Amino acid sequence: MTDRLPGFNTLAIHAGAAPDKSTGARATPIYQTASFVFDDVDHAASLFGLQAFGNIYSRITNPTNAVLEERIAALEGGTAAVAVASGHAAEFLTMNALMQPGDEFIAADKLYGGSINQFNHAYKNFGWNVVWADTDDPSSFERAITPRTRAIFCESIANPGGVITDIAALSAIAKRHNIPLVVDNTMATPYLIRPFEHGADIVVHSATKFLGGHGNSIGGLVVDGGTFNWAGDDRYPALSQPRPEYAGMVLSETFGNFAFAIAIRVLGLRDLGPALAPFNAFLILNGIETLPLRMQRHCDNALAIATHLSRHAAVDWVSYPGLESDRYHGLARRYAPLGSGAVFTLGLKGGYEAGVKLVSNLQLFSHLANIGDTRSLVIHPASTTHRQLTDPQKISAGAGPEVVRLSIGLEDPADLIEDLDAALSA
């Protein structure tokens, strides 16, 4: 092939992968092993000292996982990636590399409920403090910056409301203050939005969702954009200061534009341990091969169903940026021209009780706490995923009492509409 970068569809199938050298197997093998044999003592020493790349122990590196890491880095346009046990693990290891006790990060207020809970409560155990800003008002992020701010965090498409975030506006603020912008790209996937192209520095994923795409495996990913200069910045000692466990090595000096990914691996995975199982990496890799096809069908189906529900007598409102009437439609056309994703919310005129009844009456839609499956899914966030939040927090996160979240799958849209109509009538 020429030096031309392959297209997205080609990368989704081939990036990071090659026929197995020892067996000729075309599919990436599952290297279901805990550890790896060293060539000799010197080889072992070079691996442990970060003087050479290779496999030591599957908590830190694994050949199956490495293919997944190379593939998502290629699809996102990053310099390197690290596969971890879950999306929550990806967020946690990212903050572990950025934060010290007493530090702060600014988070958009429209986020997945589990992230809100993690940021508000679990992170306090580490002395990490979240400051909330208004997703719809980029200036609120700038007003929240203090000398202790170490990152800005947002979702490209927010869960559950399908809100499109103005990534470029947040990036401009982050760059003015020389702090990294972290974007959770789970809902969009790189098929719809590539945050690095809009100024992000780090991308995280719950690979459990659309990347894997079949609801059969848990996984997370951290992607290094290679765009932030960590060298000499005392605010980020994990990257800019000598590491005593590696004979005084400074990761930013040694590894340059993929130093953040190295920090996630050798300081995060090594010591905290949320490793991705090779079998799950294999399943997620298989899912990514059909990502472009699935995401387009997801988006097409979602637009058809959101349009139908926006006209239904039992529905008060629909929040889906693909609708021309939606307040985020302009941002959707700018950031996600191929489609606005598969997940959206609607508000029922009957409020909380109507939401509970709807999820109980649907037949094709599965009532469960996940998104991004081939199957269509439904949940009432106020009674489930966002239950732990206060009422004002629920409303701020787009999960008020009347809200139902739909994750539209790959079924025939006419069948999904018939199921929804029957359940709403009931």
C-alpha atoms as one frame of an Amber mdcrd trajectory, in Angstrom:
protein
   0.000   0.000   0.000   0.956   3.663  -0.375   1.695   6.050   2.482  -1.932
   7.223   2.392  -3.697   6.651   5.716  -6.302   3.887   5.269  -9.965   4.803
   5.607 -12.011   4.320   8.757 -13.643   1.077   7.599 -10.259  -0.418   6.759
  -8.736   0.634  10.086 -11.686  -0.834  11.981 -10.816  -4.244  10.523  -7.040
  -4.185  10.134  -5.421  -1.667  12.491  -3.027  -3.362  14.899  -3.695  -6.847
  13.548  -1.777  -9.277  11.340  -1.858 -13.038  10.772  -0.335 -14.881  13.708
   3.322 -15.545  12.862   3.528 -18.956  14.483   0.228 -20.469  13.312  -1.008
 -18.308  10.449  -4.295 -17.659  12.264  -6.033 -14.689  10.631  -8.229 -13.704
  13.551  -6.339 -12.239  16.501  -5.695 -15.098  18.948  -6.764 -14.949  22.586
  -3.512 -15.035  24.543  -5.085 -16.458  27.679  -1.950 -16.499  29.783  -0.995
 -14.805  33.032   2.683 -14.262  32.232   5.356 -14.561  29.556   8.758 -16.257
  29.345  11.848 -14.035  29.154  14.668 -14.681  26.705  17.260 -14.323  29.468
  18.034 -12.265  32.565  19.084  -9.219  30.551  15.854  -9.324  28.567  13.851
  -9.456  31.784  15.778  -6.550  33.273  15.231  -4.392  30.187  11.485  -5.034
  30.301  11.165  -4.245  33.999  13.282  -1.106  33.576  11.243   0.208  30.603
  14.281  -0.007  28.329  12.443  -2.376  25.992   8.842  -3.036  24.997   7.417
  -6.499  25.533   5.257  -8.684  27.714   5.858  -9.438  31.376   2.480 -10.088
  32.965  -1.051  -9.768  31.564  -2.048  -7.220  34.165   0.274  -4.782  32.376
   0.469  -5.955  28.751  -1.013  -8.760  26.675  -0.757  -9.388  22.899  -4.529
  -9.617  22.403  -5.058  -6.403  24.315  -2.256  -4.748  22.339  -4.150  -5.221
  19.071  -7.206  -3.575  20.611  -5.054  -0.711  21.879  -3.453  -0.104  18.492
  -6.824  -0.235  16.766  -8.563   2.328  18.958  -5.515   4.617  18.818  -5.685
   4.473  15.011  -9.437   5.062  14.885  -9.257   8.011  17.279  -6.092   9.465
  15.739  -4.123   9.193  18.989  -0.521   8.237  19.623  -1.155   5.242  21.926
  -3.876   3.603  23.997  -4.266   1.369  27.033  -7.014  -1.213  27.477  -8.450
  -1.548  30.989 -11.184  -3.423  32.802 -14.077  -0.961  32.341 -15.026   2.574
  31.451 -14.936   3.496  35.136 -11.403   2.086  35.320 -10.427   4.242  32.330
 -11.672   7.368  34.117 -10.034   6.358  37.394  -6.606   5.631  35.918  -6.742
   8.861  33.927  -7.363  10.912  37.058  -4.793   8.893  38.993  -2.145  10.030
  36.507  -3.284  13.670  36.622  -4.258  14.306  40.230  -2.631  14.618  43.638
  -4.516  14.939  46.964  -6.134  18.361  47.134  -6.249  18.820  43.346  -9.405
  19.659  41.412 -10.867  18.905  38.016 -13.816  20.553  36.291 -16.543  18.291
  34.930 -19.480  19.023  32.655 -22.736  18.632  34.556 -24.376  16.511  31.864
 -22.726  13.123  32.357 -23.517   9.468  32.862 -24.941   9.030  36.377 -22.255
   6.539  37.359 -19.561   9.084  36.524 -21.343  11.738  38.560 -21.451   9.386
  41.526 -17.816   8.362  41.067 -16.663  11.965  40.898 -18.794  13.195  43.810
 -18.077  10.373  46.226 -15.416   7.764  45.405 -12.815  10.307  44.330 -13.015
  12.058  47.687 -11.238   9.041  49.171  -8.174  10.090  47.159  -8.482  13.793
  47.934  -9.564  14.564  44.355 -12.225  17.247  44.142 -14.711  17.761  41.326
 -16.052  21.208  40.401 -19.178  21.155  38.242 -19.712  23.452  35.260 -22.633
  24.016  32.889 -22.219  21.958  29.715 -24.246  24.563  27.820 -22.109  27.488
  29.016 -18.402  27.066  28.202 -17.576  30.250  30.103 -18.665  28.518  33.318
 -15.680  26.181  32.932 -13.272  29.088  32.717 -14.799  30.748  35.767 -14.300
  27.532  37.738 -10.544  27.259  37.070  -8.276  27.695  40.104  -4.553  27.096
  40.710  -5.500  23.539  41.776  -7.322  22.675  38.529  -5.670  19.765  36.731
  -8.157  18.813  33.980 -11.457  19.505  32.264 -13.731  16.494  31.692 -16.752
  16.147  29.406 -18.596  13.669  27.208 -18.698  14.215  23.450 -22.359  13.147
  23.429 -23.732  13.202  26.951 -25.521  10.235  28.488 -28.502  10.064  28.923
 -29.779  13.174  27.146 -27.817  12.995  23.895 -26.431  16.495  24.470 -23.659
  17.478  22.020 -20.749  19.162  23.801 -18.903  22.061  22.187 -15.505  20.365
  22.470 -13.620  23.076  20.600 -14.875  25.757  22.981 -13.743  23.759  26.009
 -10.420  23.034  24.325  -9.788  26.740  23.792 -10.337  27.341  27.516  -8.131
  24.404  28.486  -5.328  25.605  26.236  -5.499  29.150  27.582  -4.856  27.748
  31.056  -2.540  24.927  29.931  -4.601  22.077  31.367  -5.595  18.893  29.515
  -9.070  18.308  28.139 -10.371  14.767  28.747 -13.308  13.637  26.592 -15.404
  10.528  27.165 -16.244   9.428  23.608 -18.315   6.366  24.524 -21.633   7.522
  23.068 -20.231   8.875  19.808 -17.350   6.475  19.113 -14.706   7.722  16.666
 -17.086   6.890  13.819 -19.224   9.911  14.697 -16.802  12.237  16.555 -12.995
  12.268  16.843 -12.335  14.534  19.835  -8.630  14.995  19.075  -9.601  16.799
  15.879 -11.440  19.351  18.029  -8.683  19.926  20.585  -9.015  17.133  23.151
  -5.829  15.795  24.775  -7.085  12.496  26.240 -10.016  10.296  25.201 -11.633
   7.618  27.352 -14.160   4.944  26.421 -16.413   2.416  27.955 -15.718  -0.248
  25.333 -18.627  -2.156  26.868 -20.976  -0.024  24.804 -20.834   0.669  21.062
 -17.239  -0.410  20.442 -17.964  -3.970  21.561 -21.537  -3.473  20.481 -23.094
  -6.766  21.505 -23.596  -6.458  25.255 -21.301  -9.385  26.003 -18.151  -7.920
  27.556 -16.944  -5.205  29.912 -13.949  -3.064  28.972 -12.469   0.418  28.934
  -9.863   2.350  26.968  -7.647   5.385  27.521  -6.275   7.058  24.380  -3.361
   9.488  24.475  -3.635  12.298  21.948   0.041  13.167  22.297  -0.861  16.853
  22.280  -0.173  17.983  25.853   3.341  18.986  26.904   3.934  17.406  30.322
   7.674  18.114  30.408   8.757  20.279  33.321   5.191  20.863  34.505   5.262
  20.328  38.262   1.469  20.123  38.390   1.749  16.629  36.868   4.562  14.918
  38.781   3.647  11.438  37.512   4.790  12.557  34.079   7.228  15.395  34.708
   9.208  14.257  37.759  11.761  11.429  38.190  10.080   8.133  39.020  11.883
   6.361  41.873  10.450   2.975  40.868  12.153   3.346  37.463  15.606   4.549
  38.551  14.701   8.230  38.273  13.275   8.030  34.748  11.130  11.019  33.704
   8.303   9.598  31.587   7.689  12.765  29.573  11.359  12.947  28.573  11.705
   9.267  27.727   8.433   8.644  25.925   7.509  12.022  24.461   4.101  12.212
  22.838   2.842   8.913  24.239   4.072   9.459  27.808   0.555   9.694  29.190
  -0.330   6.234  27.883   2.873   4.891  29.416   1.950   6.454  32.765  -1.477
   4.806  32.631   0.183   1.444  32.007   3.248   1.438  34.265   1.923   3.553
  37.136  -1.787   2.744  36.914  -2.308  -0.803  35.658   0.869  -2.016  37.316
  -0.060  -0.805  40.814  -3.862  -0.548  40.835  -4.592  -3.554  38.658  -7.875
  -3.034  36.726  -6.674  -5.151  33.799  -8.803  -6.158  30.820  -9.176  -9.913
  30.283  -7.791 -11.029  26.888 -11.066 -12.783  26.106 -12.964  -9.513  26.532
 -10.401  -7.742  24.348 -11.056 -10.389  21.676 -14.818  -9.807  21.822 -14.425
  -6.029  21.670 -12.056  -6.356  18.695 -14.660  -8.405  16.850 -17.240  -5.752
  17.610 -15.075  -2.920  16.301 -14.757  -4.661  12.920 -18.418  -3.824  12.231
 -18.488  -0.497  14.099 -19.034   1.733  11.028 -21.916  -0.399   9.767 -23.562
  -0.674  13.168 -23.215   2.980  14.134 -24.803   4.191  10.917 -27.755   1.819
  11.369 -28.030   2.857  15.035 -28.210   6.511  14.016 -30.679   5.967  11.179
 -32.994   3.950  13.423 -32.725   6.443  16.265 -33.660   9.365  14.032 -36.721
   7.527  12.693 -37.938   6.586  16.167 -37.184   9.978  17.734 -39.141  11.641
  14.914 -42.116   9.344  15.541 -42.093   9.849  19.305 -41.810  13.628  18.976
 -45.338  13.528  17.493 -46.848  11.059  19.991 -49.692  12.281  22.186 -48.262
  10.664  25.350 -44.825  12.249  24.891 -44.137  15.757  26.183 -40.705  16.174
  24.571 -37.862  14.278  22.887 -34.192  15.208  23.365 -32.324  14.034  20.290
 -29.888  16.311  18.415 -30.772  14.681  15.116 -34.149  16.414  15.194 -34.116
  19.785  13.465 -36.139  21.251  16.335 -33.584  20.174  18.952 -31.498  22.901
  20.621 -28.309  20.923  19.929 -29.027  20.275  16.251 -26.526  22.922  15.128
 -23.752  21.371  17.223 -24.739  17.927  15.930 -24.330  19.056  12.328 -20.946
  20.553  13.190 -19.474  17.711  15.256 -21.383  14.603  14.141 -22.574  15.032
  10.549 -22.963  11.275  10.040 -25.537  10.997  12.814 -26.386  11.989  16.368
 -25.927   8.619  18.016 -28.291   5.910  19.154 -29.251   7.121  22.623 -31.854
   9.731  23.459 -34.344  10.648  26.138 -38.004  11.513  26.123 -40.258  13.065
  28.697 -43.612  11.442  29.355 -46.660  13.552  30.184 -47.537  11.111  32.962
 -44.287  11.768  34.849 -42.511   9.250  37.085 -45.291   6.653  37.155 -45.677
   6.729  33.387 -41.928   6.131  33.005 -42.029   3.099  35.274 -45.039   1.687
  33.400 -43.490   2.216  29.976 -40.336   0.222  30.732 -42.537  -2.550  32.184
 -44.798  -2.780  29.133 -42.243  -2.890  26.322 -41.579  -6.269  24.679 -38.774
  -5.824  22.131 -36.879  -3.313  24.252 -34.872  -4.887  27.063 -35.089  -3.111
  30.426 -31.487  -3.008  31.646 -28.629  -0.701  32.614 -26.580  -0.552  29.439
 -26.433   1.167  26.069 -24.821   0.386  22.738 -26.168  -3.136  22.191 -27.417
  -4.561  18.902 -30.693  -4.930  20.811 -32.816  -1.930  21.715 -32.678  -1.067
  25.405 -34.747   1.068  27.752 -34.351   2.427  31.256 -35.993   4.944  33.575
 -32.917   6.755  34.936 -34.601   8.426  37.918 -35.451   5.036  39.428 -32.237
   3.234  38.396 -28.950   4.658  37.076 -29.461   8.135  38.591 -31.378   7.027
  41.685 -28.511   7.969  44.024 -28.590  11.612  42.901 -30.660  14.371  44.463
 -33.672  15.609  42.496 -31.856  18.786  41.348 -28.856  16.678  40.269 -31.156
  14.344  38.343 -32.736  17.241  36.496 -29.360  18.852  35.814 -28.068  15.554
  34.394 -31.107  15.211  32.127 -32.651  12.425  34.216 -35.727  14.034  35.734
 -38.686  11.971  37.011 -40.503  11.916  33.656 -37.428  10.937  31.631 -37.002
   7.597  29.848 -33.778   6.733  28.043 -33.801   4.655  24.870 -30.775   3.016
  23.276 -31.887   2.150  19.774 -30.572  -1.108  18.351 -30.390  -2.645  14.912
 -33.889  -4.102  14.609 -36.362  -3.012  11.933 -37.530   0.442  13.015 -41.164
  -0.370  12.208 -41.100  -3.161  14.796 -39.603  -0.875  17.436 -42.207   1.812
  16.738 -45.016  -0.745  17.036 -43.625  -1.906  20.394 -43.377   1.647  21.704
 -46.862   2.565  20.522 -48.385  -0.492  22.211 -46.546   0.167  25.479 -47.497
   3.858  25.500 -51.134   2.987  24.830 -51.109   0.455  27.659
